[in-house]
Amino acid sequence: MSEWRNGGMGSFGASIIQSPGHSPIPPFAHLAIDYMHPEHHLSSSATLQDIVIGLSDGLTVPFALAAGLSGAVQSSGLVITAGLAEIVAGSIAMGLGGYLAGRTEVEHYAAELGREHEEVRTVPATERREVQELLVGMGLSEATAAQATAELTQDPQQWVKFMMKYELGLEEPDPRQAPKSAFTIAGAYAVGGLIPLSAYFLTATPRQGLLWSGVITLLCLFVFGYFKSRLIGQPPVAGALKMAATGAAAAGAAFFVARLVSG
């Protein structure tokens, strides 16, 4: 939950609810109820998102590379060497991408936070009017929104946090998330990439390796797509089929292009 809901709302929410002259259930009671209602959400959504990114690419890209090489070379050792090299390079690239994305988010939030503090300091009347307009947009009456605005804007920190979330739509990012994302995405990519490559360690020829790699990888993609879709509230079977079809299409395209080029 945001700082606004954890700390900022308590002061003005309680004062409005308990102040004389207001009905027991004020017009914005749904905000107070939402504040007190215990919510049950996934607390590690960023980590899960990083795992999904790493695994989905790790299962697909090395699988397609190995399939392409299987159509062009006769040595399983060459497929394994190239596959391992791709997994290392891909893990580093994906991890670096996750780190840079996390740092960019932190820097963007910091820049907007400084700008919002400056606006609250230099043009407070305009910012108060924006707060009131936002509260009216949430369903509060003009009178209630005016009183809530007066309460909220007494604390500049909570005022700015409110504007960051409800005007700009920005949640404060965890500054420690960038390195976490880097390692999570890189690790998930490596694990995902080793799955399609594992078949080539156990077979004599690239064609045999491709057959078993296809079976193993498509099964993993189907299971992964199923649970990922269930996690995000989408139809699980459709998500599983979509994930498996994407992997099969990538591998098939790589295989036939390699065959075409090699003659």
N, C-alpha and C positions, 0 to 999 in steps of 0.2 A: 504493500500500500504506500501511497505517497506521504510525504511529510505533512501535507495539507490535511490529510484524513487522520493521521496519527496525532498531530499536535496542534495544527492551526485551527481546525474546526471546533475543537473542544471548547475554547473560550467563548467565541461568539455564539456557537450553537447552543451551549448551555444557558447563556444569558438570555437568548431570545426565547428558548423554550420555557424558562422559569420566570421571565419578566412579567410583571402585572399587566393586565389588559390584553393578553394574548390567550387564545383558546388553547385547551389542552393539546390539541393536535394542530400545530401551525401549518401554514401553506407549504413550508419546505420540510415537513416532518420526514419525508422520504429520505432526505439527506442525513438526518440524525439517525434514522433507523439503519441506513446503509453504513453509517459510521460505527454503530454498535454491533451490527450483524457479523458474526464470525464467518469469514469466507474461507473456502477450501480450494486452493489452486496449486498448480505445480510450482514449487519454489525454485526450481532449477531449470526454468524454461530456456535460459541462454545456453546452458550446458547441453541440454537436449537438442537445441537447434544446431549447435556446433557438431554434435555427434551425427545428426542427420546429414549435414552438409558434407562432412568428411566421409562417412560411410557410403552415401549415394554416389559420390564421385569416385571413391576408391574401388567400389564394386564395378563401376561402369568403364572407367578409362583404361585401367590395366587389362581388363577383360577384352576390350576392343583392340588394344595394342597386341595382346597375345594372339587373338584371333587373326589379325592382319598378318602377323609374322608367320603363323601356322600355314597360311596360304602361300607363302613365298619362300620358306626355308625348310630344310629337311632335318635340322638339328634341334632337339629339345633344349640342349644346353644354351644355344643362342637365344631361344625364346625366354629362357629363365634369366639369362644375363641381362637382356634388354628389359625384361619385365621388372627385375629388381632395381635396375638403374632408374626406370620410370617411377617406381614407387618412392625411391629416395628423393628424386627431384620433385615429384608431385607433392610429397608430404611437406617438403621445405617450402614450396611455392604456396600451397594451400595454407600452411601455418602462418607464413609471412602475411598473406592476404588477410587472414583473420585478425592478426595483431594490428595491422595498419587500419583495418576497419574499426576495431575497438578504440584505437587511439584517436582516430578522426572523430568518432562519436563523442569522446570525452572533450576534445578540443572545441568541437562545435558547441557543445553544451556550455562550456566555460565562457566562450565568446558571447553567446546569447545571454547568459546570466549577467555578465558584466554590463552588457547593453541595457538589460532590463533594470538593473540597479541604477544606472545612470538616468534612465527615463523616470523612474520613481523619484529620484532626487531633484531632477530639473523640471519636470512637467507633471507634478503630482495630481493636479486637477484633471488632466487628460487621462491619466492612469486610473484614477478613481472612477471616472465615467466609464472607462472600459470594463472595470470590475463589475460595476452595476449592470452594464449591458450583458455581460456574461451570465450573471446571476439571473437576470430576467429571462435570458435565453434558456436557462435550466428549468424555468417554470415558476420562479418566485414572482410575487406581485411587486409592483414598483416600490411600495412602502416597505415591504419586508426586505427587498434587495437593497434599499437605501440604508436600512438599519444594519444589515449584514455587512455591507461595504464599510460603514463607519467602524464596526467592530474589527473587521479583518485588517483594514489599513492602518490600525494603530501599531501593528508590528511589521516593520519593513521587510523582515526576513520572510515571514509567512506570506506577506503581500506579494513579494517577488516570486516565491515558489508557486503561489496560486496562478500568477500570470504565466509562468513558464509551462505549467501543465495545461491549463485550460485555455490560454490564448494561443500559445505556440505549439501545444501538443507534445512537449518534451518531458521525458522522465529523466531524472538524474542518473547517469550511467555509473556503474561501479568502475573506478579507475584501475582496479586489479583484474578486471575481466579480460583485458587485451591479452596479457600473457597466458591466462587460462585458456582463452579461445585458441590461441596459437598452438598450444600443446594438445588440446582436445581435438581440434580439426586435423592436425598432423598425425596424431596417433590413430584416430578413426580412419583416416585415409590409408595409412599403412596396413591396418588390420583388414580393411575392406579389399585392398589391393592384393594381399597375400592369398585371399580365398580363391580367386580364379587362377592364380599362378600355381597353387599347390598341386593341381592335377598333373602339371608337367614334370614334377619331381618323381612321379610314380608311374609314368608311362614311357614307352620306348620311342615313340614318334610324336611329332607335333600334331598330326591328325588325331591320334588317340588322345593326346592331351587336350586338344580342342573339344573333343566329344565330351569327356568327363568334366572339363572346365565349364562347358556350356550347361551341363546338367546341374552341377553344383552351384554355379553362379546364378542361374535363372531361379533356382529354388530359393537361394538366399535373397535375391531381389524380390521375389514374391512374398516371402515371409517378412522381410524388412518393410516393403511397401504396405503390407497388411497392417502391421502394428503401428507404423508411422501414421497411416490414415486414421486408425482408431484413436490415436493419441490426439490428433488435431480435429477430430469430430467429423471426418469425411467418410463416405462409404468405403469400408475396408477392402472388400473384394475388388471394387473398381480401382482403388488406389494400388492394390497389389498387382493387378493385371497391367496397369499403366506403367508401373516401375519395371516389371519384367519385360514388357514390350519395348521400353526405351533401351534397356540393356541389350536385348536381342537385336534391335535395329542397328545400334551402334556397332556391335560385333559383326553382324552380317555385312554391313557397309564396308568395314575395314577389311574383312576377309576377301570380299569380291574385288575391291580396289587393288589389294595386294596381288591377287591372282591375275588381274588384268594387266598390271604394270609388269609383273614378272614373266608374263606370257605363258 
